[in-house]
Protein backbone atom coordinates (compact mmCIF):
# COMPACT_ATOMS: atom_id res chain seq x y z
CA UNK A 1 0.00 0.00 0.00
CA UNK A 2 1.00 3.66 -0.38
CA UNK A 3 1.57 5.21 3.00
CA UNK A 4 -0.33 8.36 3.99
CA UNK A 5 0.70 11.57 5.72
CA UNK A 6 -2.55 13.34 6.59
CA UNK A 7 -2.75 16.81 8.11
CA UNK A 8 -5.74 17.95 10.18
CA UNK A 9 -5.80 21.73 10.34
CA UNK A 10 -8.73 21.66 12.79
CA UNK A 11 -10.19 25.16 13.37
CA UNK A 12 -7.15 26.94 12.02
CA UNK A 13 -6.37 28.76 8.79
CA UNK A 14 -7.58 31.57 6.59
CA UNK A 15 -6.77 32.34 2.96
CA UNK A 16 -3.27 33.49 3.92
CA UNK A 17 -2.45 29.94 5.08
CA UNK A 18 -2.77 28.62 1.55
CA UNK A 19 0.77 29.85 0.93
CA UNK A 20 1.90 26.90 3.07
CA UNK A 21 0.16 24.53 0.66
CA UNK A 22 2.04 25.98 -2.29
CA UNK A 23 5.32 25.74 -0.37
CA UNK A 24 4.64 22.11 0.53
CA UNK A 25 3.79 21.23 -3.07
CA UNK A 26 6.97 22.85 -4.36
CA UNK A 27 9.16 21.14 -1.77
CA UNK A 28 7.61 17.69 -2.31
CA UNK A 29 6.55 17.34 -5.95
CA UNK A 30 6.67 13.54 -6.00
CA UNK A 31 6.92 12.01 -2.50
CA UNK A 32 7.00 8.26 -1.95
CA UNK A 33 3.84 8.53 0.15
CA UNK A 34 0.46 10.19 -0.25
CA UNK A 35 -0.02 13.70 1.18
CA UNK A 36 -3.40 14.89 2.42
CA UNK A 37 -4.44 18.16 4.03
CA UNK A 38 -7.82 18.60 5.72
CA UNK A 39 -8.53 22.30 6.26
CA UNK A 40 -11.65 23.97 7.66
CA UNK A 41 -14.65 23.78 5.32
CA UNK A 42 -14.16 27.43 4.36
CA UNK A 43 -10.85 26.56 2.68
CA UNK A 44 -11.56 23.21 1.02
CA UNK A 45 -12.45 24.52 -2.43
CA UNK A 46 -9.68 27.13 -2.45
CA UNK A 47 -7.12 24.61 -1.23
CA UNK A 48 -8.24 22.15 -3.91
CA UNK A 49 -7.58 24.86 -6.51
CA UNK A 50 -4.10 25.51 -5.13
CA UNK A 51 -3.32 21.78 -4.89
CA UNK A 52 -4.61 20.89 -8.37
CA UNK A 53 -1.84 19.28 -10.40
CA UNK A 54 0.33 18.65 -7.33
CA UNK A 55 0.83 15.59 -5.13
CA UNK A 56 -1.40 17.03 -2.39
CA UNK A 57 -4.91 15.67 -1.84
CA UNK A 58 -7.56 17.63 0.07
CA UNK A 59 -10.10 16.37 2.58
CA UNK A 60 -12.80 17.47 4.99
CA UNK A 61 -12.87 17.23 8.77
CA UNK A 62 -16.43 15.93 9.14
CA UNK A 63 -19.63 15.32 7.19
CA UNK A 64 -23.30 14.77 7.94
CA UNK A 65 -24.91 11.37 7.58
CA UNK A 66 -27.56 12.81 5.24
CA UNK A 67 -26.86 14.02 1.71
CA UNK A 68 -28.99 17.15 2.11
CA UNK A 69 -31.74 18.68 4.22
CA UNK A 70 -32.55 21.02 7.09
CA UNK A 71 -29.27 20.65 8.96
CA UNK A 72 -28.03 24.20 9.51
CA UNK A 73 -24.27 24.49 9.78
CA UNK A 74 -23.58 20.96 8.58
CA UNK A 75 -21.93 19.81 5.37
CA UNK A 76 -22.69 16.65 3.41
CA UNK A 77 -20.26 14.17 1.88
CA UNK A 78 -21.53 15.15 -1.55
CA UNK A 79 -20.72 18.79 -0.82
CA UNK A 80 -17.18 17.81 0.14
CA UNK A 81 -16.76 15.97 -3.17
CA UNK A 82 -18.17 18.99 -5.01
CA UNK A 83 -15.60 21.19 -3.24
CA UNK A 84 -12.71 19.02 -4.41
CA UNK A 85 -12.23 16.70 -1.43
CA UNK A 86 -11.17 13.07 -1.77
CA UNK A 87 -11.14 12.13 1.94
CA UNK A 88 -12.97 12.99 5.14
CA UNK A 89 -11.94 12.62 8.78
CA UNK A 90 -14.68 11.03 10.89
CA UNK A 91 -15.02 10.30 14.59
CA UNK A 92 -12.08 12.40 15.69
CA UNK A 93 -11.88 12.45 19.49
CA UNK A 94 -12.60 16.17 19.49
CA UNK A 95 -15.87 15.47 17.66
CA UNK A 96 -16.66 12.57 19.98
CA UNK A 97 -15.93 14.73 23.04
CA UNK A 98 -17.12 18.21 22.02
CA UNK A 99 -20.21 17.02 20.13
CA UNK A 100 -20.96 13.75 21.87
CA UNK A 101 -20.61 11.68 18.72
CA UNK A 102 -21.23 7.97 19.23
CA UNK A 103 -19.89 5.01 17.28
CA UNK A 104 -23.30 4.68 15.62
CA UNK A 105 -23.20 8.28 14.43
CA UNK A 106 -19.65 7.88 13.14
CA UNK A 107 -20.76 4.73 11.33
CA UNK A 108 -23.65 6.56 9.65
CA UNK A 109 -21.30 9.33 8.54
CA UNK A 110 -18.76 6.82 7.24
CA UNK A 111 -21.48 5.05 5.25
CA UNK A 112 -22.49 8.40 3.74
CA UNK A 113 -18.87 9.18 2.90
CA UNK A 114 -18.35 5.87 1.10
CA UNK A 115 -21.61 6.29 -0.81
CA UNK A 116 -20.46 9.71 -2.03
CA UNK A 117 -17.11 8.31 -3.18
CA UNK A 118 -14.94 9.68 -0.38
CA UNK A 119 -12.23 7.79 1.49
CA UNK A 120 -13.23 7.68 5.16
CA UNK A 121 -10.54 8.24 7.79
CA UNK A 122 -12.15 6.72 10.87
CA UNK A 123 -10.54 7.84 14.13
CA UNK A 124 -10.41 5.80 17.31
CA UNK A 125 -8.56 6.13 20.58
CA UNK A 126 -8.72 5.83 24.35
CA UNK A 127 -8.70 8.48 27.07
CA UNK A 128 -6.04 8.67 29.74
CA UNK A 129 -8.40 7.16 32.30
CA UNK A 130 -9.17 4.26 29.98
CA UNK A 131 -5.46 3.69 29.35
CA UNK A 132 -4.68 3.76 33.08
CA UNK A 133 -7.50 1.28 33.72
CA UNK A 134 -5.97 -1.16 31.23
CA UNK A 135 -8.93 -0.85 28.86
CA UNK A 136 -7.14 0.46 25.77
CA UNK A 137 -7.68 -2.59 23.55
CA UNK A 138 -11.28 -3.01 24.67
CA UNK A 139 -12.04 0.64 23.89
CA UNK A 140 -10.39 0.79 20.47
CA UNK A 141 -11.77 -2.62 19.54
CA UNK A 142 -15.31 -1.50 20.37
CA UNK A 143 -14.87 1.76 18.46
CA UNK A 144 -13.47 -0.06 15.43
CA UNK A 145 -16.35 -2.53 15.39
CA UNK A 146 -19.00 0.15 15.85
CA UNK A 147 -17.62 2.82 13.51
CA UNK A 148 -16.46 0.98 10.37
CA UNK A 149 -19.04 0.21 7.64
CA UNK A 150 -19.54 -3.42 6.74
CA UNK A 151 -18.80 -2.70 3.08
CA UNK A 152 -15.56 -0.82 3.72
CA UNK A 153 -12.58 -1.87 1.61
CA UNK A 154 -8.89 -1.11 1.38
CA UNK A 155 -9.75 1.38 -1.36
CA UNK A 156 -12.09 3.54 0.72
CA UNK A 157 -11.01 3.15 4.36
CA UNK A 158 -8.22 4.51 6.54
CA UNK A 159 -8.03 3.93 10.30
CA UNK A 160 -6.36 6.52 12.52
CA UNK A 161 -5.39 5.53 16.07
CA UNK A 162 -5.15 8.63 18.22
CA UNK A 163 -4.80 8.17 21.97
CA UNK A 164 -6.90 11.06 23.26
CA UNK A 165 -4.39 11.91 25.97
CA UNK A 166 -1.62 12.42 23.40
CA UNK A 167 -3.43 14.86 21.11
CA UNK A 168 -1.92 18.32 21.34
CA UNK A 169 -0.24 17.54 24.66
CA UNK A 170 3.28 16.80 23.48
CA UNK A 171 2.99 13.36 25.10
CA UNK A 172 3.14 10.17 23.07
CA UNK A 173 2.74 6.50 23.97
CA UNK A 174 5.86 4.37 24.05
CA UNK A 175 6.86 2.65 20.85
CA UNK A 176 5.81 -0.67 22.42
CA UNK A 177 2.36 0.74 23.24
CA UNK A 178 1.87 2.01 19.68
CA UNK A 179 3.01 -1.34 18.30
CA UNK A 180 0.59 -3.26 20.53
CA UNK A 181 -2.43 -1.21 19.46
CA UNK A 182 -1.61 -1.21 15.75
CA UNK A 183 -1.04 -4.98 15.69
CA UNK A 184 -4.34 -5.45 17.52
CA UNK A 185 -6.17 -3.20 15.05
CA UNK A 186 -4.75 -5.05 12.06
CA UNK A 187 -5.92 -8.37 13.51
CA UNK A 188 -9.38 -7.04 14.35
CA UNK A 189 -9.75 -5.41 10.95
CA UNK A 190 -8.74 -8.67 9.28
CA UNK A 191 -11.44 -10.47 11.22
CA UNK A 192 -13.89 -7.79 10.06
CA UNK A 193 -13.14 -7.40 6.33
CA UNK A 194 -10.78 -10.26 5.55
CA UNK A 195 -7.46 -10.27 3.72
CA UNK A 196 -8.09 -6.78 2.32
CA UNK A 197 -7.31 -5.45 5.81
CA UNK A 198 -3.61 -5.86 5.03
CA UNK A 199 -3.90 -2.94 2.61
CA UNK A 200 -5.91 -0.57 4.83
CA UNK A 201 -3.57 2.19 6.03
CA UNK A 202 -3.33 2.39 9.82
CA UNK A 203 -2.26 5.88 10.83
CA UNK A 204 -0.88 6.95 14.18
CA UNK A 205 -1.91 10.35 15.50
CA UNK A 206 -1.17 12.25 18.67
CA UNK A 207 1.67 14.78 18.89
CA UNK A 208 3.45 13.53 15.77
CA UNK A 209 6.25 15.93 14.89
CA UNK A 210 9.51 15.93 12.90
CA UNK A 211 11.50 14.93 15.97
CA UNK A 212 9.64 11.65 16.61
CA UNK A 213 8.28 10.76 13.15
CA UNK A 214 11.12 8.46 12.06
CA UNK A 215 10.88 6.37 15.23
CA UNK A 216 7.10 6.08 14.99
CA UNK A 217 7.13 5.14 11.30
CA UNK A 218 9.50 2.25 12.04
CA UNK A 219 6.77 0.54 14.09
CA UNK A 220 5.11 -2.44 12.34
CA UNK A 221 1.60 -1.71 11.03
CA UNK A 222 2.11 2.06 11.25
CA UNK A 223 1.39 3.16 7.69
CA UNK A 224 1.47 6.90 8.20
CA UNK A 225 0.24 9.64 10.49
CA UNK A 226 -2.67 11.94 11.18
CA UNK A 227 -0.90 15.15 12.11
CA UNK A 228 -2.37 18.12 13.93
CA UNK A 229 -0.42 21.28 14.65
CA UNK A 230 2.68 20.24 12.71
CA UNK A 231 0.62 20.12 9.49
CA UNK A 232 0.01 23.87 9.52
CA UNK A 233 3.57 24.69 8.44
CA UNK A 234 5.03 23.35 5.21
CA UNK A 235 8.48 22.88 6.74
CA UNK A 236 7.22 20.78 9.66
CA UNK A 237 4.73 18.70 7.68
CA UNK A 238 7.26 18.30 4.88
CA UNK A 239 9.77 16.83 7.34
CA UNK A 240 7.16 14.29 8.41
CA UNK A 241 6.42 13.48 4.75
CA UNK A 242 10.14 12.93 4.17
CA UNK A 243 10.37 10.63 7.20
CA UNK A 244 7.41 8.58 5.98
CA UNK A 245 8.77 8.44 2.43
CA UNK A 246 12.02 7.02 3.81
CA UNK A 247 10.34 4.49 6.13
C-alpha positions as CSV (number, residue, x, y, z in Angstrom):
1,X,0.0,0.0,0.0
2,X,1.0,3.7,-0.4
3,X,1.6,5.2,3.0
4,X,-0.3,8.4,4.0
5,X,0.7,11.6,5.7
6,X,-2.5,13.3,6.6
7,X,-2.7,16.8,8.1
8,X,-5.7,17.9,10.2
9,X,-5.8,21.7,10.3
10,X,-8.7,21.7,12.8
11,X,-10.2,25.2,13.4
12,X,-7.1,26.9,12.0
13,X,-6.4,28.8,8.8
14,X,-7.6,31.6,6.6
15,X,-6.8,32.3,3.0
16,X,-3.3,33.5,3.9
17,X,-2.4,29.9,5.1
18,X,-2.8,28.6,1.5
19,X,0.8,29.8,0.9
20,X,1.9,26.9,3.1
21,X,0.2,24.5,0.7
22,X,2.0,26.0,-2.3
23,X,5.3,25.7,-0.4
24,X,4.6,22.1,0.5
25,X,3.8,21.2,-3.1
26,X,7.0,22.8,-4.4
27,X,9.2,21.1,-1.8
28,X,7.6,17.7,-2.3
29,X,6.6,17.3,-5.9
30,X,6.7,13.5,-6.0
31,X,6.9,12.0,-2.5
32,X,7.0,8.3,-2.0
33,X,3.8,8.5,0.2
34,X,0.5,10.2,-0.3
35,X,0.0,13.7,1.2
36,X,-3.4,14.9,2.4
37,X,-4.4,18.2,4.0
38,X,-7.8,18.6,5.7
39,X,-8.5,22.3,6.3
40,X,-11.7,24.0,7.7
41,X,-14.6,23.8,5.3
42,X,-14.2,27.4,4.4
43,X,-10.8,26.6,2.7
44,X,-11.6,23.2,1.0
45,X,-12.5,24.5,-2.4
46,X,-9.7,27.1,-2.5
47,X,-7.1,24.6,-1.2
48,X,-8.2,22.2,-3.9
49,X,-7.6,24.9,-6.5
50,X,-4.1,25.5,-5.1
51,X,-3.3,21.8,-4.9
52,X,-4.6,20.9,-8.4
53,X,-1.8,19.3,-10.4
54,X,0.3,18.7,-7.3
55,X,0.8,15.6,-5.1
56,X,-1.4,17.0,-2.4
57,X,-4.9,15.7,-1.8
58,X,-7.6,17.6,0.1
59,X,-10.1,16.4,2.6
60,X,-12.8,17.5,5.0
61,X,-12.9,17.2,8.8
62,X,-16.4,15.9,9.1
63,X,-19.6,15.3,7.2
64,X,-23.3,14.8,7.9
65,X,-24.9,11.4,7.6
66,X,-27.6,12.8,5.2
67,X,-26.9,14.0,1.7
68,X,-29.0,17.2,2.1
69,X,-31.7,18.7,4.2
70,X,-32.5,21.0,7.1
71,X,-29.3,20.7,9.0
72,X,-28.0,24.2,9.5
73,X,-24.3,24.5,9.8
74,X,-23.6,21.0,8.6
75,X,-21.9,19.8,5.4
76,X,-22.7,16.6,3.4
77,X,-20.3,14.2,1.9
78,X,-21.5,15.1,-1.6
79,X,-20.7,18.8,-0.8
80,X,-17.2,17.8,0.1
81,X,-16.8,16.0,-3.2
82,X,-18.2,19.0,-5.0
83,X,-15.6,21.2,-3.2
84,X,-12.7,19.0,-4.4
85,X,-12.2,16.7,-1.4
86,X,-11.2,13.1,-1.8
87,X,-11.1,12.1,1.9
88,X,-13.0,13.0,5.1
89,X,-11.9,12.6,8.8
90,X,-14.7,11.0,10.9
91,X,-15.0,10.3,14.6
92,X,-12.1,12.4,15.7
93,X,-11.9,12.4,19.5
94,X,-12.6,16.2,19.5
95,X,-15.9,15.5,17.7
96,X,-16.7,12.6,20.0
97,X,-15.9,14.7,23.0
98,X,-17.1,18.2,22.0
99,X,-20.2,17.0,20.1
100,X,-21.0,13.8,21.9
101,X,-20.6,11.7,18.7
102,X,-21.2,8.0,19.2
103,X,-19.9,5.0,17.3
104,X,-23.3,4.7,15.6
105,X,-23.2,8.3,14.4
106,X,-19.7,7.9,13.1
107,X,-20.8,4.7,11.3
108,X,-23.6,6.6,9.7
109,X,-21.3,9.3,8.5
110,X,-18.8,6.8,7.2
111,X,-21.5,5.0,5.2
112,X,-22.5,8.4,3.7
113,X,-18.9,9.2,2.9
114,X,-18.3,5.9,1.1
115,X,-21.6,6.3,-0.8
116,X,-20.5,9.7,-2.0
117,X,-17.1,8.3,-3.2
118,X,-14.9,9.7,-0.4
119,X,-12.2,7.8,1.5
120,X,-13.2,7.7,5.2
121,X,-10.5,8.2,7.8
122,X,-12.2,6.7,10.9
123,X,-10.5,7.8,14.1
124,X,-10.4,5.8,17.3
125,X,-8.6,6.1,20.6
126,X,-8.7,5.8,24.3
127,X,-8.7,8.5,27.1
128,X,-6.0,8.7,29.7
129,X,-8.4,7.2,32.3
130,X,-9.2,4.3,30.0
131,X,-5.5,3.7,29.3
132,X,-4.7,3.8,33.1
133,X,-7.5,1.3,33.7
134,X,-6.0,-1.2,31.2
135,X,-8.9,-0.9,28.9
136,X,-7.1,0.5,25.8
137,X,-7.7,-2.6,23.6
138,X,-11.3,-3.0,24.7
139,X,-12.0,0.6,23.9
140,X,-10.4,0.8,20.5
141,X,-11.8,-2.6,19.5
142,X,-15.3,-1.5,20.4
143,X,-14.9,1.8,18.5
144,X,-13.5,-0.1,15.4
145,X,-16.4,-2.5,15.4
146,X,-19.0,0.2,15.8
147,X,-17.6,2.8,13.5
148,X,-16.5,1.0,10.4
149,X,-19.0,0.2,7.6
150,X,-19.5,-3.4,6.7
151,X,-18.8,-2.7,3.1
152,X,-15.6,-0.8,3.7
153,X,-12.6,-1.9,1.6
154,X,-8.9,-1.1,1.4
155,X,-9.8,1.4,-1.4
156,X,-12.1,3.5,0.7
157,X,-11.0,3.2,4.4
158,X,-8.2,4.5,6.5
159,X,-8.0,3.9,10.3
160,X,-6.4,6.5,12.5
161,X,-5.4,5.5,16.1
162,X,-5.1,8.6,18.2
163,X,-4.8,8.2,22.0
164,X,-6.9,11.1,23.3
165,X,-4.4,11.9,26.0
166,X,-1.6,12.4,23.4
167,X,-3.4,14.9,21.1
168,X,-1.9,18.3,21.3
169,X,-0.2,17.5,24.7
170,X,3.3,16.8,23.5
171,X,3.0,13.4,25.1
172,X,3.1,10.2,23.1
173,X,2.7,6.5,24.0
174,X,5.9,4.4,24.0
175,X,6.9,2.6,20.8
176,X,5.8,-0.7,22.4
177,X,2.4,0.7,23.2
178,X,1.9,2.0,19.7
179,X,3.0,-1.3,18.3
180,X,0.6,-3.3,20.5
181,X,-2.4,-1.2,19.5
182,X,-1.6,-1.2,15.7
183,X,-1.0,-5.0,15.7
184,X,-4.3,-5.5,17.5
185,X,-6.2,-3.2,15.1
186,X,-4.8,-5.0,12.1
187,X,-5.9,-8.4,13.5
188,X,-9.4,-7.0,14.4
189,X,-9.7,-5.4,11.0
190,X,-8.7,-8.7,9.3
191,X,-11.4,-10.5,11.2
192,X,-13.9,-7.8,10.1
193,X,-13.1,-7.4,6.3
194,X,-10.8,-10.3,5.5
195,X,-7.5,-10.3,3.7
196,X,-8.1,-6.8,2.3
197,X,-7.3,-5.4,5.8
198,X,-3.6,-5.9,5.0
199,X,-3.9,-2.9,2.6
200,X,-5.9,-0.6,4.8
201,X,-3.6,2.2,6.0
202,X,-3.3,2.4,9.8
203,X,-2.3,5.9,10.8
204,X,-0.9,6.9,14.2
205,X,-1.9,10.4,15.5
206,X,-1.2,12.3,18.7
207,X,1.7,14.8,18.9
208,X,3.5,13.5,15.8
209,X,6.3,15.9,14.9
210,X,9.5,15.9,12.9
211,X,11.5,14.9,16.0
212,X,9.6,11.7,16.6
213,X,8.3,10.8,13.2
214,X,11.1,8.5,12.1
215,X,10.9,6.4,15.2
216,X,7.1,6.1,15.0
217,X,7.1,5.1,11.3
218,X,9.5,2.3,12.0
219,X,6.8,0.5,14.1
220,X,5.1,-2.4,12.3
221,X,1.6,-1.7,11.0
222,X,2.1,2.1,11.3
223,X,1.4,3.2,7.7
224,X,1.5,6.9,8.2
225,X,0.2,9.6,10.5
226,X,-2.7,11.9,11.2
227,X,-0.9,15.1,12.1
228,X,-2.4,18.1,13.9
229,X,-0.4,21.3,14.7
230,X,2.7,20.2,12.7
231,X,0.6,20.1,9.5
232,X,0.0,23.9,9.5
233,X,3.6,24.7,8.4
234,X,5.0,23.4,5.2
235,X,8.5,22.9,6.7
236,X,7.2,20.8,9.7
237,X,4.7,18.7,7.7
238,X,7.3,18.3,4.9
239,X,9.8,16.8,7.3
240,X,7.2,14.3,8.4
241,X,6.4,13.5,4.8
242,X,10.1,12.9,4.2
243,X,10.4,10.6,7.2
244,X,7.4,8.6,6.0
245,X,8.8,8.4,2.4
246,X,12.0,7.0,3.8
247,X,10.3,4.5,6.1
